[in-house]
């Protein structure tokens, strides 16, 4: 997701109303996001996981253009704080990549969650550590260490 404008357009065009999609796809995408987020949190020494601003930990001076931030903010304004944080994190990470700033050689932390948004809308968190990825499907967030041990899915 190196093009910040293209990503902003993708996020601004997400249909946030839950769409009937295969919940297995959404669970798979959330699991891959959690795995990648754990890798980045571990590499960068973040004490926040899984929803955090990767770009700010690498170089807080590199941020997405304020007009793009405003566009995406309006699009996801009615979503949960974790969804909003994920959208902004993805946007700032794309700007960081565009800047040419060196980043750890890890997979894009936000690609799976952007695909999740594009395939059925957002998600919600409950107070027990569960992530509701679909109207009738929840999954446990688990601990960062659980996700560090997982391998990448086979393509």
C-alpha positions in Angstrom: 0.0 0.0 0.0 2.6 2.5 -1.0 0.3 5.1 -2.6 -1.2 7.1 0.2 -3.8 8.7 -2.1 -5.0 5.3 -3.4 -5.3 4.0 0.1 -7.2 7.0 1.2 -9.6 6.4 -1.7 -10.0 2.8 -0.8 -10.8 3.6 2.8 -13.1 6.5 2.0 -15.1 4.1 -0.2 -15.5 1.3 2.3 -19.2 0.3 2.8 -19.2 0.3 6.6 -22.6 -1.4 6.8 -22.1 -5.1 7.5 -22.2 -7.0 4.3 -23.0 -10.7 4.0 -19.6 -12.2 3.3 -18.0 -15.5 4.3 -17.1 -15.0 8.0 -14.2 -17.3 7.5 -12.6 -14.8 5.2 -13.1 -12.0 7.8 -11.7 -14.1 10.6 -8.7 -15.1 8.5 -8.0 -11.5 7.7 -8.3 -10.4 11.3 -6.0 -13.3 12.4 -3.4 -12.2 9.8 -3.7 -8.6 11.0 -3.1 -9.7 14.6 -0.1 -11.8 13.6 1.5 -8.9 11.6 0.6 -6.4 14.3 2.4 -8.6 16.9 5.5 -8.8 14.7 5.6 -5.0 14.4 4.9 -4.4 18.1 7.6 -6.8 19.0 10.2 -5.4 16.6 9.5 -1.8 17.6 9.1 -2.4 21.3 5.6 -1.1 21.4 3.7 -1.6 24.7 0.4 -1.1 22.8 -1.0 -3.9 20.7 -2.8 -4.7 18.4 -4.2 -1.4 17.3 -1.4 1.2 17.3 0.3 3.7 15.0 3.3 1.8 13.5 4.5 4.9 11.6 4.6 7.1 14.7 6.9 4.6 16.4 9.3 4.6 13.4 9.3 8.4 12.6 6.6 10.5 14.2 7.4 13.4 11.8 6.1 11.6 8.8 2.3 11.8 8.6 -0.2 11.6 5.8 -1.5 14.8 4.2 -4.1 16.4 6.5 -6.7 16.5 3.6 -6.4 12.7 3.2 -6.6 12.2 7.0 -9.8 14.3 7.0 -11.3 12.4 4.1 -10.7 9.0 5.8 -11.7 10.3 9.2 -15.1 11.4 7.8 -15.5 8.0 6.2 -14.9 6.0 9.4 -16.2 8.5 12.0 -19.1 6.3 13.1 -16.9 3.2 13.6 -15.3 1.9 16.7 -12.2 3.6 18.0 -10.1 0.6 17.0 -11.4 0.8 13.4 -10.7 4.5 13.3 -7.2 3.9 14.7 -6.5 1.2 12.2 -7.6 3.4 9.3 -5.4 6.3 10.5 -2.5 3.9 11.2 -2.7 2.4 7.7 -2.8 5.9 6.1 0.2 7.2 8.1 2.1 3.9 7.4 1.5 4.4 3.6 2.9 8.0 3.9 5.9 6.6 5.8 6.5 4.1 3.0 6.1 6.8 0.3 8.7 9.0 2.2 11.4 6.4 1.6 12.1 6.1 5.3 13.7 2.7 6.1 11.3 0.3 7.9 11.9 -3.2 9.3 11.6 -5.9 6.7 8.2 -7.1 7.8 4.9 -7.6 5.9 2.7 -4.6 5.7 0.9 -4.4 9.1 -2.3 -2.9 7.8 -3.0 -4.7 4.5 -5.1 -7.5 6.0 -7.3 -5.1 8.0 -7.9 -2.9 5.0 -9.0 -6.0 3.1 -11.3 -6.9 6.1 -12.9 -3.5 5.9 -13.4 -3.9 2.1 -15.0 -7.3 2.7 -17.8 -6.5 5.0 -17.1 -3.4 7.0 -15.7 -2.9 10.4 -15.5 -4.8 13.7 -16.1 -4.1 17.3 -14.3 -5.0 20.5 -15.9 -6.1 23.7 -14.6 -5.8 27.3 -13.7 -9.4 27.5 -11.0 -9.5 24.8 -13.3 -10.7 22.0 -13.3 -9.1 18.6 -16.7 -9.2 16.8 -15.7 -9.6 13.1 -19.2 -10.4 11.9 -22.7 -10.1 13.1 -22.7 -13.6 14.6 -19.0 -14.4 14.7 -16.4 -13.4 17.4 -12.9 -14.4 18.0 -10.5 -14.0 20.9 -7.8 -11.3 20.6 -5.4 -13.4 22.7 -2.0 -12.1 23.8 0.7 -10.6 21.7 3.0 -13.6 22.4 0.3 -16.0 21.0 0.5 -14.3 17.7 4.3 -14.1 17.5 4.4 -17.9 17.4 2.1 -18.2 14.4 3.4 -18.6 11.0 2.2 -16.7 7.9 -0.7 -18.4 6.1 0.3 -20.4 3.0 -0.8 -18.8 -0.2 
